[in-house]
Amino acid sequence: MPNNHTQKLTHGAMIIAIFAILIAIAYYVPVISLAAALFAPLPMAWYSAKYDLATSIVTGVVGCLITLFFGGGLFILPFSMIFAVCGIVMGNALHKGKSKAYLFMSTGISLLITFAIQYIVAVKLFEQDFIKESFQLMRDSYMESFELAKNLTGEMPMNEEAFKETLNLMFQHMEMSIPAVVTLSAFFFAFLLISVNLPILKRLGIAIPKFHAFKDLRLPKTILWIYLIVLTVQLFVRPEIGTTLYVIVLNFSFVLWVLLTIQGISFLHFVLDLKRAPAFLKVLATILAIPLYNFVILLGILDLGFDIRSYVSGKIRK
């Protein structure tokens, strides 16, 4: 690792400039904003992978402050902070030679914490709850659609009171499941950023941990025990809608369904790979897993709880 102070400052200035440009493009240019956002953590990740954490944090802070000069006021600062933090965490994990699991978990958790802090600041200091405002916009949109359908046809698609009750129940469940949605979104975004930026970092001379094939994915068996506990609470305790226990069970269920579905899809890929099936069948199986998620979740449970991979391998090879 280079320790030359001049080189460190030169690289830092270069990284700050590239990072600020990428953030400006991601924030202001509609057509290529998504691509710029995906690559925005790259400069900070590269710098953090080469230099110590303290210097990387200073570089990240300066990079975020520089973006203020592009206009947009304080609103661009939270936007740039998300990518700066993500890049620094990714690079620091690579700098320390951590495993792929550590890299993924640390990046996802950092995104989650950054978003949570920004949300709390927005609510407490600026009195702007953008999550509630988004739900209110969605609710108003549904009501406007209902009124439009009634005015165009002269008939109500369904009883107005029943519609409002159904709408309220739907939004109540959506609001209660926000923690799970935000958590899954943060880790999905982390996975996306890692998948896009790691190959480039490897080409730039950074040592990258090797990721196993998706077909070999084995989640911790602890997930199965948590699922059984949540299922037991749902079947026997049956918490009332809106209670704290109900919200906890709902969010855990949502996250566990997604994880077990992923495990089930991994098992399908494992079986198809053993049969040397063409790649399009794996894509088709992944797509069909969405409407058939109940069956795929069952496969995920069996895959975690029992050694069915060895059994299937033996049957296929015979």
C-alpha positions in Angstrom: 0.0 0.0 0.0 1.4 3.4 -0.9 2.2 5.5 2.1 3.5 8.6 0.3 1.7 11.6 1.6 1.8 13.5 -1.7 0.5 10.6 -3.6 -2.3 10.1 -1.0 -3.4 13.8 -1.4 -3.2 13.6 -5.2 -5.3 10.5 -5.4 -7.7 12.0 -2.9 -8.2 15.2 -5.0 -8.7 13.1 -8.1 -11.2 10.8 -6.3 -13.2 13.8 -4.9 -13.5 15.3 -8.4 -14.7 12.1 -10.0 -17.1 11.3 -7.2 -18.6 14.8 -7.3 -19.1 14.6 -11.1 -20.8 11.2 -10.8 -23.1 12.5 -8.1 -24.0 15.5 -10.2 -24.8 13.3 -13.2 -26.8 10.9 -11.0 -28.7 13.8 -9.4 -29.4 16.1 -12.4 -29.2 14.0 -15.7 -32.4 11.9 -16.1 -31.3 9.6 -18.9 -28.0 8.3 -17.5 -28.7 9.0 -13.8 -29.2 5.3 -13.0 -25.9 4.3 -14.5 -24.1 7.1 -12.8 -25.7 6.2 -9.5 -24.5 2.5 -9.8 -20.9 3.7 -10.4 -21.0 6.5 -7.9 -19.4 4.5 -5.0 -16.6 3.3 -7.2 -14.1 6.2 -6.6 -14.5 6.1 -2.8 -14.3 2.3 -2.9 -11.1 2.3 -4.8 -9.5 5.0 -2.6 -10.6 3.2 0.6 -9.2 -0.1 -0.7 -5.8 1.5 -1.1 -5.6 3.8 2.0 -6.5 3.8 5.7 -10.0 4.3 7.0 -9.4 7.8 8.6 -8.1 9.3 5.3 -10.9 7.7 3.4 -13.6 9.2 5.7 -12.0 12.6 5.3 -12.0 12.2 1.5 -15.7 11.1 1.6 -16.7 14.1 3.8 -15.0 16.5 1.5 -16.5 14.8 -1.6 -20.0 15.2 -0.2 -19.4 18.8 0.7 -18.1 19.6 -2.8 -21.4 18.3 -4.3 -23.1 21.3 -2.5 -21.5 23.6 -5.0 -23.4 21.9 -7.9 -26.6 23.4 -6.6 -29.7 21.6 -5.3 -29.1 22.9 -1.8 -29.0 20.6 1.1 -31.1 17.9 -0.8 -28.0 16.7 -2.7 -26.1 16.1 0.5 -28.1 13.1 1.8 -28.0 11.7 -1.8 -24.2 11.9 -2.0 -23.7 10.6 1.6 -25.4 7.3 0.7 -22.9 6.6 -2.1 -19.9 7.9 -0.2 -20.6 5.7 2.9 -21.3 2.7 0.7 -18.0 3.2 -1.2 -16.0 3.7 1.9 -17.4 0.6 3.6 -16.9 -1.5 0.5 -13.3 -0.3 0.1 -12.5 -0.7 3.7 -13.6 -4.4 3.6 -11.4 -5.0 0.6 -8.5 -3.1 2.3 -8.7 -5.5 5.2 -9.1 -8.6 3.0 -12.5 -9.5 4.5 -14.7 -12.3 3.1 -17.5 -11.8 0.5 -20.1 -12.3 3.2 -18.6 -9.6 5.4 -18.4 -7.3 2.3 -22.1 -7.8 1.5 -23.4 -7.6 5.0 -21.3 -4.5 6.0 -22.4 -2.7 2.8 -26.1 -3.5 3.3 -26.0 -2.5 7.0 -24.2 0.8 6.2 -26.9 1.7 3.6 -29.6 0.8 6.1 -28.1 2.9 8.9 -27.4 5.8 6.6 -31.0 5.8 5.4 -32.4 5.5 8.9 -30.3 8.4 10.2 -31.3 10.6 7.2 -35.0 9.7 7.7 -34.8 10.6 11.5 -33.1 13.9 10.7 -35.7 14.7 8.0 -38.6 14.0 10.4 -37.1 15.7 13.5 -35.3 18.7 12.1 -37.2 19.4 8.8 -40.6 17.9 9.8 -40.7 16.0 6.4 -41.8 12.4 6.6 -41.4 11.5 3.0 -42.6 7.9 3.6 -46.0 9.1 5.0 -46.2 11.7 2.2 -45.6 9.0 -0.4 -48.3 6.8 1.1 -50.7 9.7 1.1 -50.0 10.4 -2.6 -50.7 6.7 -3.4 -53.9 6.8 -1.3 -55.1 10.0 -3.1 -54.2 8.4 -6.5 -56.3 5.3 -5.7 -59.2 7.5 -4.7 -58.9 9.6 -7.8 -58.9 6.5 -10.0 -62.0 5.2 -8.2 -63.8 8.6 -8.7 -62.7 8.7 -12.4 -64.1 5.2 -13.0 -67.3 6.1 -11.4 -67.7 9.3 -13.4 -66.8 7.6 -16.7 -69.1 4.6 -16.4 -71.8 6.1 -14.3 -71.5 3.1 -12.0 -69.3 2.3 -9.0 -66.9 -0.6 -9.6 -67.7 -1.7 -6.1 -69.4 -0.4 -3.0 -67.6 2.8 -1.9 -67.5 2.0 1.8 -66.1 -1.5 1.0 -63.5 0.1 -1.4 -62.4 2.5 1.3 -62.2 -0.3 3.9 -60.2 -2.5 1.6 -57.9 0.5 0.7 -57.3 1.3 4.3 -56.5 -2.3 5.2 -54.1 -2.5 2.3 -52.3 0.7 3.2 -52.2 -0.3 6.8 -50.4 -3.5 6.0 -48.1 -1.7 3.6 -47.2 0.9 6.3 -46.6 -1.8 8.9 -44.3 -3.7 6.5 -42.0 -0.7 5.8 -39.1 -1.9 8.0 -38.9 -5.2 6.0 -39.2 -3.4 2.7 -36.5 -0.9 3.5 -34.2 -3.6 4.9 -34.6 -5.8 1.8 -34.3 -2.8 -0.5 -31.0 -1.8 1.2 -29.5 -5.2 0.9 -30.7 -5.6 -2.7 -29.2 -2.2 -3.6 -25.9 -3.2 -1.8 -25.8 -6.5 -3.9 -26.4 -4.5 -7.0 -23.6 -2.0 -6.2 -21.2 -4.8 -5.3 -22.0 -6.7 -8.5 -21.4 -3.7 -10.7 -18.3 -2.2 -9.0 -16.2 -5.2 -7.9 -15.3 -6.4 -11.5 -14.1 -2.8 -12.2 -12.1 -2.6 -8.9 -10.5 -5.9 -9.9 -9.4 -4.5 -13.2 -8.0 -1.5 -11.3 -5.7 -3.8 -9.3 -7.7 -4.3 -6.1 -7.8 -7.8 -4.6 -11.4 -9.0 -4.7 -12.8 -12.0 -2.7 -14.2 -14.8 -4.9 -18.0 -15.3 -4.8 -19.4 -18.8 -5.0 -21.9 -19.7 -7.7 -25.5 -19.0 -6.9 -26.4 -22.7 -7.1 -24.1 -23.3 -4.1 -25.8 -20.8 -1.9 -26.6 -22.1 1.6 -28.1 -19.7 4.0 -27.6 -20.2 7.8 -29.9 -22.8 9.4 -30.8 -20.2 12.0 -33.2 -18.7 9.4 -35.2 -22.0 9.5 -35.6 -21.8 13.3 -36.6 -18.2 13.2 -39.2 -19.1 10.5 -40.6 -21.9 12.7 -40.9 -19.5 15.7 -42.7 -16.9 13.6 -45.0 -19.5 12.1 -45.8 -20.8 15.6 -46.7 -17.3 16.7 -48.9 -16.8 13.7 -50.8 -20.1 14.2 -51.2 -20.2 17.9 -50.9 -16.6 19.3 -52.5 -14.8 16.4 -51.7 -11.2 17.3 -54.2 -8.6 16.5 -53.7 -6.3 13.6 -51.8 -3.1 14.5 -50.2 -4.5 17.7 -46.5 -4.4 18.2 -46.3 -8.2 18.0 -48.2 -8.2 14.8 -45.9 -5.7 13.2 -42.8 -7.7 14.3 -44.3 -11.0 13.0 -45.4 -9.4 9.7 -41.9 -7.9 9.0 -40.1 -11.1 10.0 -42.4 -13.1 7.8 -41.8 -10.9 4.8 -38.0 -11.0 5.1 -38.0 -14.8 5.8 -40.3 -15.5 2.8 -37.8 -13.7 0.5 -34.8 -15.5 2.0 -36.4 -18.9 1.7 -37.5 -18.2 -1.8 -33.9 -17.3 -2.7 -32.8 -20.5 -1.1 -35.4 -22.5 -3.1 -34.4 -20.9 -6.4 -30.7 -21.7 -5.5 -31.8 -25.4 -5.1 -33.6 -25.3 -8.5 -30.4 -24.0 -10.1 -28.4 -26.7 -8.3 -30.7 -29.4 -9.8 -30.7 -27.9 -13.2 -26.9 -27.7 -13.2 -26.6 -31.3 -12.3 -28.8 -32.2 -15.3 -26.7 -29.9 -17.4 -29.8 -27.9 -18.4 -29.4 -24.9 -20.7 -29.2 -21.5 -19.2 -32.6 -20.4 -20.4 -34.2 -23.0 -18.2 -32.5 -21.5 -15.1 -33.9 -18.1 -16.1 -37.4 -19.6 -16.7 -37.3 -21.4 -13.3 -36.3 -18.1 -11.6 -39.2 -16.2 -13.3 -41.7 -19.0 -12.4 -40.5 -19.0 -8.8 -42.4 -15.6 -8.3 -45.9 -16.9 -8.9 -45.1 -20.3 -7.4 -43.3 -18.8 -4.4 -45.2 -21.1 -1.9 -43.7 -24.2 -3.6 -40.3 -22.6 -3.8 -40.4 -21.6 -0.1 -41.1 -25.3 0.7 -38.0 -26.3 -1.4 -36.0 -23.7 0.5 -37.1 -25.1 3.9 -36.3 -28.6 2.8 -32.9 -27.5 1.4 -32.0 -25.9 4.7 -33.5 -28.5 7.1 -32.4 -31.7 5.3 -29.5 -32.7 3.1 -31.7 -33.2 0.0 -28.9 -32.0 -2.3 -26.9 -35.1 -1.6 -30.0 -37.3 -2.1 -30.9 -35.5 -5.4 -27.2 -35.7 -6.6 -27.2 -39.4 -6.0 -30.4 -40.0 -7.8 -29.4 -37.9 -10.8 -26.0 -39.4 -11.1 -27.4 -43.0 -11.1 
